[in-house]
């Protein structure tokens, strides 16, 4: 005769995906609205903001402080003509023509060599004589640098060359094959590096969350009510959702700094598949790389009982991930070879290798196969981690587990 209570309990039990969703929603909301997560978001923003401001201000200061000037030690009329000629040429040739300045009254009383020895201002050289017969005084090694510019300025000031520059006809060439390949490799390298840094920065959250719940026994309560596969899967996707929130915040701030600096997407070589598809693949490959690494971290967390053990066990994984990244970077330079194929098949290097391929090759069907294979790898690692956790923790491991079972049997026999 069947037990209706047990039957109702079995029918009310959540499926694996439903239970995983419950765990994911619980962890996602708990982390998202915690004060620790706010500080976690602010942590990388401070060096980004300070570095961006310091870089922008520093480059401007350096540009202003190191702008070379040429001093003019001529008569008042000749000095004015040379300064006006240099200003006109700078409008056409830009920074190739250095600014010319007239020496002050004190400097005019000194010889040009003595003026340079005083090291006042930004004087890189001094021109004396007349515009028709100028004399360039400069430190050793700088004569060849300024001789052409000074000659052009002097010739223009006396009308030896045309003062009206003609319109120049030109024909644009987009790029050469070698230049396009080189630029796309740079885009692939930048994509791989960003993917690696985000994965390593955010992957540790999975491990710390599991260790924390193991310490306060919450994970054991969850495991008693929900299948461990669902617990692990839910935690993975919760951390993935939290990671996307962090990336959205950092990306927004970084984008504002990027635009404020006058940069644009046109500053980078377009990937072979185009920017929209490349960015979409970047999101997918980050998710897959994060889930694969996170599933491995969950397996490690199941074997560790303390934070110290976590650090000890996670260090080899971190080193392995560095080796995997270098392997994927090396495979990027070997398109169409067995090395690239191996990097695309190996689960841990597959996201990096395939993102680099998207920057260099416009074929899309290999990405569908790679994403499907990576999803299978995530399922395998989650199943293995859940099984390992049940064996190591839920069965009362070596730390007092046998003694507890022996005491339970003895108490039962005495009763």
C-alpha positions as CSV (number, residue, x, y, z in Angstrom):
1,X,0.0,0.0,0.0
2,X,1.4,3.3,-1.0
3,X,2.1,6.1,1.4
4,X,0.1,9.2,0.2
5,X,2.4,11.5,2.3
6,X,5.5,10.2,0.6
7,X,3.8,10.3,-2.8
8,X,2.8,14.0,-2.3
9,X,6.3,14.8,-1.1
10,X,7.8,13.2,-4.2
11,X,5.4,14.9,-6.6
12,X,6.2,18.3,-4.9
13,X,9.9,17.9,-5.3
14,X,11.5,20.4,-7.7
15,X,13.2,19.3,-10.9
16,X,16.9,19.8,-11.3
17,X,16.5,23.0,-13.4
18,X,13.8,24.4,-11.1
19,X,16.0,23.7,-8.0
20,X,19.0,25.3,-9.8
21,X,16.9,28.4,-10.5
22,X,15.9,28.7,-6.9
23,X,19.5,28.5,-5.8
24,X,20.7,30.9,-8.5
25,X,18.0,33.5,-7.6
26,X,18.8,33.2,-3.8
27,X,22.6,33.6,-4.3
28,X,22.2,36.3,-6.9
29,X,20.0,38.5,-4.8
30,X,22.0,37.9,-1.6
31,X,25.3,38.9,-3.2
32,X,23.9,41.7,-5.4
33,X,22.4,43.6,-2.4
34,X,25.2,43.0,0.0
35,X,27.6,45.8,1.1
36,X,30.6,43.6,0.3
37,X,29.5,43.4,-3.4
38,X,29.4,47.2,-3.5
39,X,33.0,47.4,-2.3
40,X,33.9,44.7,-4.8
41,X,32.6,46.8,-7.6
42,X,34.3,49.9,-6.4
43,X,37.7,48.1,-6.0
44,X,38.7,48.0,-9.6
45,X,37.1,51.4,-10.4
46,X,39.4,53.5,-8.2
47,X,42.6,52.5,-10.1
48,X,40.8,52.8,-13.4
49,X,39.5,56.3,-12.7
50,X,42.8,57.5,-11.1
51,X,44.9,55.9,-13.8
52,X,42.7,57.4,-16.5
53,X,42.9,60.9,-15.0
54,X,46.6,60.6,-14.2
55,X,47.3,59.4,-17.7
56,X,45.3,62.1,-19.4
57,X,46.7,64.9,-17.2
58,X,50.2,63.4,-17.3
59,X,50.3,63.2,-21.1
60,X,49.1,66.8,-21.3
61,X,51.7,68.0,-18.8
62,X,54.4,66.0,-20.6
63,X,53.3,67.3,-24.0
64,X,53.4,70.9,-22.7
65,X,56.5,70.5,-20.7
66,X,58.6,68.8,-23.3
67,X,57.5,70.9,-26.4
68,X,60.8,71.9,-28.0
69,X,61.3,75.5,-28.9
70,X,63.8,77.2,-31.2
71,X,65.2,80.5,-30.0
72,X,65.7,83.4,-32.5
73,X,68.8,85.6,-32.0
74,X,68.4,88.0,-34.9
75,X,67.4,91.6,-35.5
76,X,63.9,92.6,-34.5
77,X,62.5,92.5,-38.1
78,X,64.2,89.3,-39.0
79,X,63.0,87.6,-35.8
80,X,59.4,88.7,-36.5
81,X,59.6,87.3,-40.0
82,X,61.0,84.0,-38.8
83,X,58.4,83.6,-36.1
84,X,55.6,84.5,-38.6
85,X,57.0,82.0,-41.1
86,X,57.1,79.2,-38.5
87,X,53.5,79.9,-37.4
88,X,52.3,79.7,-41.0
89,X,54.1,76.5,-41.6
90,X,52.9,74.9,-38.4
91,X,49.3,75.4,-39.7
92,X,50.1,73.3,-42.7
93,X,52.7,70.8,-41.2
94,X,51.6,70.6,-37.6
95,X,54.1,69.4,-35.0
96,X,56.8,68.8,-37.6
97,X,57.6,72.6,-37.4
98,X,58.8,73.6,-33.9
99,X,57.6,76.9,-32.4
100,X,60.0,79.8,-32.7
101,X,60.4,82.3,-29.8
102,X,62.4,85.5,-29.6
103,X,65.0,85.6,-26.9
104,X,64.5,88.1,-24.1
105,X,66.7,91.1,-23.5
106,X,68.9,89.2,-21.0
107,X,69.5,86.3,-23.3
108,X,70.3,88.6,-26.2
109,X,73.3,89.8,-24.3
110,X,74.8,86.3,-24.2
111,X,76.3,84.2,-26.9
112,X,73.9,81.4,-28.2
113,X,76.1,78.7,-26.7
114,X,75.9,80.4,-23.3
115,X,72.1,80.7,-23.6
116,X,71.7,77.0,-24.1
117,X,74.1,76.2,-21.3
118,X,71.8,78.1,-18.9
119,X,69.1,75.4,-19.6
120,X,66.3,77.9,-19.1
121,X,62.8,77.2,-20.7
122,X,62.4,74.6,-23.4
123,X,65.0,75.9,-25.9
124,X,66.3,73.0,-28.0
125,X,68.4,75.2,-30.3
126,X,69.1,78.8,-31.3
127,X,69.1,80.4,-34.7
128,X,71.3,83.4,-35.3
129,X,72.6,85.4,-38.3
130,X,70.0,86.4,-40.9
131,X,67.1,84.5,-42.6
132,X,69.2,84.5,-45.8
133,X,72.2,83.0,-44.0
134,X,71.0,81.4,-40.7
135,X,73.3,79.8,-38.2
136,X,71.9,76.9,-36.1
137,X,73.3,76.4,-32.6
138,X,72.2,73.1,-31.0
139,X,73.6,70.3,-28.8
140,X,75.5,67.5,-30.3
141,X,73.2,65.1,-32.1
142,X,70.4,67.7,-32.6
143,X,71.8,69.5,-35.6
144,X,70.4,67.0,-38.1
145,X,67.0,67.0,-36.3
146,X,66.4,70.7,-36.7
147,X,68.4,71.6,-39.8
148,X,65.7,70.9,-42.3
149,X,62.9,72.7,-40.4
150,X,65.0,75.8,-39.8
151,X,66.0,75.9,-43.5
152,X,62.4,75.6,-44.5
153,X,61.3,78.4,-42.1
154,X,64.1,80.7,-43.2
155,X,63.4,80.1,-46.9
156,X,59.7,80.8,-46.4
157,X,60.4,84.0,-44.5
158,X,62.4,85.6,-47.3
159,X,59.9,84.4,-50.0
160,X,62.3,81.8,-51.5
161,X,59.4,79.4,-51.6
162,X,55.7,79.8,-52.3
163,X,53.7,81.2,-49.4
164,X,50.5,79.6,-50.8
165,X,50.5,75.9,-50.5
166,X,48.7,74.1,-53.4
167,X,45.9,71.6,-52.9
168,X,47.2,68.1,-52.9
169,X,45.3,65.4,-54.7
170,X,45.3,62.0,-53.0
171,X,43.8,58.6,-53.4
172,X,43.0,56.5,-50.3
173,X,43.9,52.9,-49.9
174,X,42.1,51.1,-47.1
175,X,44.9,48.8,-46.1
176,X,47.2,46.1,-47.3
177,X,46.8,42.4,-46.7
178,X,49.8,42.3,-44.3
179,X,48.6,45.3,-42.4
180,X,45.1,44.0,-42.1
181,X,46.3,40.6,-40.8
182,X,48.6,42.4,-38.3
183,X,45.8,44.7,-37.0
184,X,43.4,41.8,-36.6
185,X,46.0,39.9,-34.6
186,X,46.3,42.9,-32.3
187,X,42.5,42.9,-31.9
188,X,42.6,39.1,-31.1
189,X,45.3,39.6,-28.5
190,X,43.4,42.4,-26.8
191,X,40.2,40.3,-26.7
192,X,42.1,37.3,-25.3
193,X,43.7,39.4,-22.6
194,X,40.5,41.1,-21.5
195,X,38.7,37.7,-21.5
196,X,41.4,36.2,-19.3
197,X,41.6,39.1,-16.9
198,X,37.8,39.1,-16.3
199,X,37.6,35.3,-15.9
200,X,40.4,35.2,-13.4
201,X,39.2,38.3,-11.5
202,X,35.6,37.1,-11.2
203,X,36.1,33.3,-11.0
204,X,37.2,33.4,-7.4
205,X,33.8,34.5,-6.3
206,X,32.4,31.0,-6.8
207,X,35.1,29.4,-4.6
208,X,34.7,32.0,-1.8
209,X,30.9,31.6,-1.8
210,X,31.1,27.8,-1.5
211,X,33.7,27.9,1.3
212,X,31.6,30.4,3.3
213,X,28.5,28.3,3.1
214,X,30.5,25.2,4.0
215,X,31.8,26.9,7.1
216,X,28.3,27.8,8.4
217,X,26.7,24.5,7.3
218,X,24.3,26.1,4.9
219,X,25.5,24.0,2.0
220,X,24.6,20.8,3.9
221,X,21.1,22.0,4.6
222,X,20.7,22.8,0.9
223,X,22.1,19.5,-0.1
224,X,19.6,17.7,2.1
225,X,16.7,19.3,0.4
226,X,17.9,19.8,-3.2
227,X,20.1,17.6,-5.4
228,X,23.7,18.6,-5.4
229,X,23.7,19.0,-9.2
230,X,21.1,21.7,-8.8
231,X,23.0,23.4,-6.0
232,X,26.2,23.5,-8.0
233,X,24.5,24.6,-11.2
234,X,22.5,27.3,-9.4
235,X,25.6,28.7,-7.7
236,X,27.5,28.8,-11.0
237,X,24.8,30.8,-12.8
238,X,24.2,33.1,-9.8
239,X,27.9,34.0,-9.8
240,X,27.7,34.4,-13.6
241,X,24.8,36.8,-13.3
242,X,26.7,38.8,-10.6
243,X,29.8,38.9,-12.9
244,X,27.7,40.4,-15.7
245,X,26.5,43.1,-13.3
246,X,30.1,43.9,-12.4
247,X,31.2,43.9,-16.0
248,X,28.3,46.2,-16.9
249,X,29.3,48.7,-14.2
250,X,33.0,48.6,-15.1
251,X,32.3,48.7,-18.8
252,X,30.1,51.8,-18.4
253,X,32.7,53.7,-16.4
254,X,35.5,52.5,-18.7
255,X,33.4,53.5,-21.7
256,X,32.9,57.0,-20.4
257,X,36.6,57.4,-19.8
258,X,37.2,55.9,-23.2
259,X,35.0,58.5,-24.9
260,X,36.2,61.3,-22.7
261,X,39.7,60.6,-23.9
262,X,38.6,61.1,-27.5
263,X,38.9,57.5,-28.6
264,X,36.5,55.5,-30.7
265,X,36.0,52.0,-32.0
266,X,37.6,53.2,-35.2
267,X,40.9,53.4,-33.3
268,X,41.0,49.6,-33.4
269,X,41.1,47.1,-36.3
270,X,37.7,45.6,-37.0
271,X,37.6,41.9,-36.4
272,X,36.9,39.5,-39.3
273,X,33.3,38.8,-38.1
274,X,32.5,42.4,-37.5
275,X,32.2,44.3,-34.2
276,X,28.6,43.3,-33.3
277,X,29.2,39.5,-33.7
278,X,32.6,39.7,-32.1
279,X,31.2,41.4,-29.0
280,X,28.3,38.9,-28.8
281,X,30.8,36.0,-29.1
282,X,32.9,37.7,-26.5
283,X,30.0,37.6,-24.0
284,X,29.2,34.0,-24.8
285,X,32.8,32.9,-24.5
286,X,33.2,34.7,-21.2
287,X,30.2,32.9,-19.9
288,X,31.5,29.6,-21.1
289,X,35.0,30.2,-19.8
290,X,33.6,31.4,-16.4
291,X,31.3,28.4,-16.1
292,X,34.1,25.9,-16.9
293,X,36.6,27.6,-14.5
294,X,33.8,28.0,-11.9
295,X,32.8,24.3,-12.1
296,X,36.5,23.4,-11.4
297,X,36.6,25.8,-8.5
298,X,33.5,24.2,-7.1
299,X,35.1,20.8,-7.3
300,X,38.1,22.3,-5.5
301,X,35.9,23.9,-2.8
302,X,34.3,20.5,-2.2
303,X,37.7,19.1,-1.2
304,X,38.7,22.0,1.0
305,X,37.5,22.6,4.6
306,X,39.3,25.9,5.4
307,X,40.3,29.0,3.5
308,X,43.9,28.0,3.8
309,X,43.2,24.7,2.0
310,X,41.3,26.6,-0.7
311,X,44.3,28.8,-1.3
312,X,46.6,25.8,-1.5
313,X,44.4,23.9,-3.9
314,X,43.5,26.9,-6.1
315,X,47.0,28.0,-6.7
316,X,47.8,25.1,-9.1
317,X,44.6,25.9,-11.0
318,X,45.6,29.5,-11.3
319,X,49.0,28.5,-12.7
320,X,47.3,26.1,-15.0
321,X,45.1,28.8,-16.3
322,X,48.1,31.0,-17.1
323,X,49.6,28.1,-19.0
324,X,46.3,27.7,-20.9
325,X,46.2,31.3,-21.7
326,X,49.7,31.2,-23.1
327,X,48.8,28.1,-25.1
328,X,45.8,29.8,-26.6
329,X,47.9,32.9,-27.4
330,X,50.5,30.7,-29.1
331,X,47.8,28.8,-31.1
332,X,46.5,32.2,-32.3
333,X,49.6,32.6,-34.4
334,X,49.1,29.1,-36.0
335,X,45.8,29.3,-37.8
336,X,44.7,26.2,-39.5
337,X,47.2,23.9,-37.7
338,X,46.9,21.1,-35.3
339,X,47.9,23.5,-32.5
340,X,44.9,25.7,-33.1
341,X,42.6,22.7,-33.3
342,X,43.9,21.4,-30.0
343,X,43.4,24.8,-28.3
344,X,39.9,25.0,-29.7
345,X,39.0,21.5,-28.4
346,X,40.6,21.7,-24.9
347,X,37.8,23.0,-22.8
348,X,39.8,25.5,-20.7
349,X,41.6,27.1,-23.7
350,X,38.6,26.8,-26.1
351,X,37.0,30.2,-25.3
352,X,40.3,32.1,-25.7
353,X,41.2,30.3,-28.9
354,X,37.8,30.7,-30.5
355,X,37.5,34.4,-29.6
356,X,40.9,35.0,-31.3
357,X,39.6,33.0,-34.3
358,X,36.6,35.3,-34.5
359,X,39.0,38.3,-34.9
360,X,40.9,36.7,-37.7
361,X,38.5,34.4,-39.7
362,X,34.9,35.3,-40.7
363,X,33.5,31.8,-40.7
364,X,30.8,31.4,-38.1
365,X,29.9,27.7,-38.0
366,X,33.0,26.6,-36.0
367,X,31.8,28.8,-33.2
368,X,28.5,27.0,-32.9
369,X,30.3,23.7,-32.5
370,X,32.7,25.2,-30.0
371,X,30.0,26.6,-27.8
372,X,28.1,23.3,-27.9
373,X,31.2,21.5,-26.8
374,X,31.9,24.0,-24.1
375,X,28.4,23.6,-22.7
376,X,28.9,19.8,-22.6
377,X,32.2,20.3,-20.7
378,X,30.4,22.5,-18.2
379,X,27.8,19.8,-17.6
380,X,30.5,17.2,-17.1
381,X,32.5,19.3,-14.6
382,X,29.4,20.2,-12.7
383,X,28.4,16.6,-12.4
384,X,31.9,15.6,-11.3
385,X,32.1,18.4,-8.8
386,X,28.7,17.5,-7.3
387,X,29.6,13.8,-7.1
388,X,33.0,14.7,-5.4
389,X,31.2,17.0,-2.9
390,X,28.8,14.2,-1.9
391,X,31.7,11.8,-1.3
392,X,33.9,14.2,0.5
393,X,31.5,16.2,2.6
394,X,28.0,14.7,2.8
395,X,29.3,11.2,3.7
396,X,31.1,12.7,6.7
397,X,34.7,12.6,5.6
398,X,37.8,11.5,7.4
399,X,37.5,14.2,10.0
400,X,35.6,12.3,12.6
401,X,33.3,10.6,10.2
402,X,34.2,7.0,10.9
403,X,34.3,7.7,14.6
404,X,30.8,9.2,14.4
405,X,29.4,6.1,12.6
406,X,31.1,3.8,15.1
407,X,29.6,5.7,18.0
408,X,26.2,5.6,16.4
409,X,26.4,1.8,15.9
410,X,27.6,1.3,19.5
411,X,24.8,3.5,20.9
412,X,22.2,1.6,18.9
413,X,23.6,-1.8,20.1
414,X,23.6,-0.7,23.7
415,X,20.0,0.4,23.4
